[in-house]
């Protein structure tokens, strides 16, 4: 039974099985947990542990083969692919390791892109884009092309794009994986800052230091959740205060 509390995400015995040449492989099996609004959660594990597969199901990029997934109290199995795509665009923001920016397109245009795919037509696109860019400290780069930016700047722009529709949750899949340590730290401080402002953050990583920016870590191994624990000593101030 679905509990009556208002968790943003509720997962019950979620599994994902892939089949190829008559062989089945369980990428994720038996995942059960809740994530409340405003939490900062890391899903951590080594390569092949199933963490990215789990994130794809939570982000509605893929459907589970077993189990139930409730988002904002609604059973996602009852939605069509088009309805899931609408939920993704309006209520979920994604940040990926590879940035996924259009290379010969300006920073402004990259951030604006989700608005162009939204059924709602906003009269204040420019205002919304600039608000998102200011939130990540990139408004001064709005007319730059994305291939003129450093890796850390590209990831900040990707975060601005994730923020543009004011989503209920931001999924960050290895967001520091292509960055040097200084840029990676800046990106993690930015995600921490966004969480302080009320955004729900779900981070996928294999790095302990990165995971410990979160308030809670779900640990995976061989497709199963092996631990779900609060972070006692969060990594927030390695080099001083929050991102300026």
C-alpha positions as CSV (number, residue, x, y, z in Angstrom):
1,X,0.0,0.0,0.0
2,X,1.1,3.5,-0.8
3,X,1.8,5.4,2.4
4,X,-0.2,8.5,3.2
5,X,2.8,10.8,3.8
6,X,3.7,13.3,1.1
7,X,7.0,11.9,-0.1
8,X,8.1,13.3,-3.5
9,X,9.3,9.8,-4.6
10,X,8.2,6.4,-3.3
11,X,9.8,3.3,-4.7
12,X,8.5,-0.3,-3.9
13,X,10.5,-3.3,-5.0
14,X,11.7,-1.7,-8.2
15,X,13.6,-3.9,-10.7
16,X,15.1,-3.5,-14.1
17,X,16.0,-6.6,-16.2
18,X,17.6,-6.5,-19.6
19,X,17.4,-9.4,-22.0
20,X,19.8,-10.2,-24.8
21,X,20.3,-13.4,-26.8
22,X,18.1,-15.3,-24.4
23,X,20.1,-14.1,-21.3
24,X,18.6,-11.9,-18.7
25,X,20.6,-9.5,-16.6
26,X,19.2,-7.8,-13.5
27,X,20.6,-4.2,-13.5
28,X,18.5,-3.3,-10.4
29,X,16.4,-5.5,-8.2
30,X,14.4,-5.0,-5.0
31,X,14.9,-1.2,-4.6
32,X,12.5,0.2,-2.0
33,X,12.8,3.7,-0.4
34,X,11.2,7.1,-0.1
35,X,12.7,10.5,-0.9
36,X,11.1,13.6,0.7
37,X,10.8,17.0,-0.8
38,X,13.8,19.1,-0.1
39,X,16.2,16.2,0.5
40,X,19.7,15.9,-0.9
41,X,20.4,12.3,-1.6
42,X,23.4,10.5,-3.1
43,X,23.0,7.2,-4.9
44,X,26.5,5.7,-4.7
45,X,28.2,2.6,-5.9
46,X,31.0,1.3,-8.2
47,X,30.7,1.1,-12.0
48,X,28.0,-1.5,-12.8
49,X,26.3,-1.3,-9.5
50,X,23.0,-0.2,-11.0
51,X,23.0,3.4,-9.8
52,X,22.6,5.0,-13.2
53,X,19.9,2.6,-14.2
54,X,18.0,3.4,-11.0
55,X,18.4,7.1,-11.7
56,X,17.0,6.6,-15.2
57,X,13.9,4.9,-13.8
58,X,13.5,7.6,-11.1
59,X,13.9,10.3,-13.8
60,X,11.3,8.5,-16.0
61,X,13.8,8.0,-18.8
62,X,13.2,4.3,-18.5
63,X,10.5,2.1,-17.1
64,X,11.0,-0.6,-14.5
65,X,10.3,-4.3,-15.4
66,X,8.9,-4.9,-11.9
67,X,7.8,-2.9,-8.8
68,X,6.0,0.4,-8.4
69,X,7.2,4.0,-8.6
70,X,5.1,6.9,-7.3
71,X,6.0,10.4,-8.1
72,X,4.2,13.1,-6.2
73,X,1.8,10.4,-5.1
74,X,0.9,9.2,-8.6
75,X,1.7,5.8,-10.0
76,X,4.0,6.4,-13.0
77,X,3.0,3.0,-14.5
78,X,-0.4,4.6,-15.4
79,X,1.2,7.3,-17.6
80,X,1.8,7.1,-21.4
81,X,5.3,7.8,-22.7
82,X,4.0,11.2,-23.9
83,X,2.7,12.0,-20.4
84,X,6.0,10.9,-18.8
85,X,7.8,13.2,-21.2
86,X,5.6,16.1,-20.1
87,X,6.3,15.4,-16.5
88,X,10.0,15.2,-17.2
89,X,10.0,18.6,-18.9
90,X,7.9,20.4,-16.3
91,X,8.9,18.8,-13.0
92,X,12.4,17.3,-13.4
93,X,15.8,18.8,-14.2
94,X,18.7,16.7,-15.4
95,X,22.5,17.4,-15.1
96,X,24.8,14.9,-16.9
97,X,28.5,14.1,-16.8
98,X,28.8,15.0,-20.5
99,X,27.0,18.4,-20.1
100,X,24.8,17.7,-23.2
101,X,25.0,21.3,-24.4
102,X,24.5,22.2,-28.1
103,X,28.0,23.3,-29.2
104,X,27.3,26.1,-31.7
105,X,24.6,27.6,-29.7
106,X,24.8,30.4,-27.1
107,X,24.6,29.9,-23.4
108,X,21.3,31.8,-23.4
109,X,19.8,29.5,-26.1
110,X,21.0,26.3,-24.4
111,X,19.3,27.3,-21.2
112,X,16.1,28.4,-23.0
113,X,15.7,25.1,-24.8
114,X,13.3,23.4,-22.4
115,X,10.9,26.3,-22.6
116,X,10.7,25.9,-26.3
117,X,9.5,22.3,-25.8
118,X,7.0,23.2,-23.1
119,X,3.3,23.3,-24.1
120,X,3.0,26.4,-21.9
121,X,4.2,29.4,-23.9
122,X,5.8,31.9,-21.6
123,X,5.9,35.6,-22.4
124,X,8.9,36.2,-20.2
125,X,11.4,33.7,-21.6
126,X,14.3,36.1,-21.4
127,X,13.5,36.9,-17.7
128,X,13.3,33.2,-16.8
129,X,16.6,32.4,-18.6
130,X,18.5,35.3,-16.9
131,X,17.1,34.3,-13.5
132,X,18.4,30.8,-14.0
133,X,21.8,32.0,-15.2
134,X,22.1,34.4,-12.3
135,X,21.4,31.5,-9.9
136,X,24.6,29.7,-11.2
137,X,26.7,32.9,-11.7
138,X,26.8,32.6,-15.5
139,X,24.8,35.7,-16.6
140,X,28.0,37.4,-17.9
141,X,28.5,34.5,-20.3
142,X,25.0,34.5,-21.8
143,X,26.2,35.4,-25.4
144,X,29.1,33.0,-25.4
145,X,28.9,29.8,-27.4
146,X,29.0,26.7,-25.2
147,X,32.3,25.5,-26.9
148,X,33.9,28.7,-25.6
149,X,33.4,27.7,-22.0
150,X,35.5,25.7,-19.5
151,X,34.2,22.4,-18.2
152,X,33.1,23.9,-14.9
153,X,31.3,26.7,-16.8
154,X,29.5,24.2,-19.1
155,X,28.3,22.3,-16.0
156,X,26.9,25.5,-14.5
157,X,25.1,26.2,-17.7
158,X,23.7,22.7,-17.6
159,X,22.5,23.3,-14.1
160,X,20.8,26.6,-15.2
161,X,19.0,24.7,-17.9
162,X,17.9,22.1,-15.4
163,X,16.5,25.0,-13.3
164,X,14.6,26.8,-16.1
165,X,11.2,25.2,-15.5
166,X,11.6,25.4,-11.7
167,X,11.5,21.6,-11.3
168,X,10.5,19.7,-8.2
169,X,13.7,17.6,-8.3
170,X,17.1,17.8,-10.0
171,X,18.9,14.6,-11.0
172,X,22.7,15.0,-11.3
173,X,24.4,11.9,-12.8
174,X,28.2,12.1,-12.1
175,X,28.1,15.9,-12.5
176,X,31.8,16.2,-11.6
177,X,33.1,13.3,-13.7
178,X,34.6,15.4,-16.5
179,X,35.8,18.2,-14.2
180,X,39.1,19.0,-12.4
181,X,38.9,19.0,-8.6
182,X,38.4,22.8,-8.3
183,X,35.6,23.0,-10.8
184,X,34.0,19.8,-9.4
185,X,34.0,21.4,-5.9
186,X,32.4,24.6,-7.3
187,X,29.6,22.5,-8.9
188,X,29.0,20.5,-5.7
189,X,28.8,23.7,-3.7
190,X,26.3,25.1,-6.2
191,X,24.1,22.0,-5.9
192,X,24.4,22.3,-2.1
193,X,23.4,25.9,-2.3
194,X,20.3,25.0,-4.5
195,X,19.3,22.4,-1.9
196,X,19.6,25.0,0.9
197,X,17.1,27.1,-1.2
198,X,14.6,24.2,-1.2
199,X,15.4,22.1,-4.3
200,X,15.4,18.3,-4.0
201,X,18.7,17.0,-5.3
202,X,19.4,13.4,-6.3
203,X,23.0,12.8,-7.1
204,X,24.5,9.7,-8.7
205,X,28.3,9.3,-8.1
206,X,31.0,6.7,-7.4
207,X,33.2,9.2,-5.5
208,X,32.9,9.2,-1.7
209,X,33.8,12.9,-1.3
210,X,31.2,14.0,-3.8
211,X,28.6,11.7,-2.2
212,X,29.2,13.2,1.2
213,X,27.9,16.6,0.1
214,X,24.5,15.0,0.4
215,X,22.6,14.6,3.6
216,X,21.8,10.9,2.9
217,X,23.6,8.2,0.9
218,X,21.9,5.2,-0.7
219,X,24.6,2.7,-1.4
220,X,24.3,0.1,-4.3
221,X,26.2,-3.1,-5.2
222,X,25.4,-5.6,-7.9
223,X,22.0,-4.0,-8.5
224,X,20.8,-4.0,-4.9
225,X,20.6,-1.4,-2.2
226,X,23.1,-2.4,0.5
227,X,22.8,0.6,2.8
228,X,20.7,3.7,3.2
229,X,22.1,6.1,5.8
230,X,22.3,9.7,6.9
231,X,25.6,11.5,6.4
232,X,27.1,12.4,9.7
233,X,30.0,14.6,8.5
234,X,28.9,16.4,5.4
235,X,31.5,17.8,3.0
236,X,30.5,21.4,2.7
237,X,33.5,23.6,3.5
238,X,36.6,22.1,2.1
239,X,38.0,25.5,0.9
240,X,35.9,28.0,2.9
241,X,32.4,29.3,2.5
242,X,29.8,28.5,-0.1
243,X,30.3,29.4,-3.8
244,X,30.5,33.1,-4.3
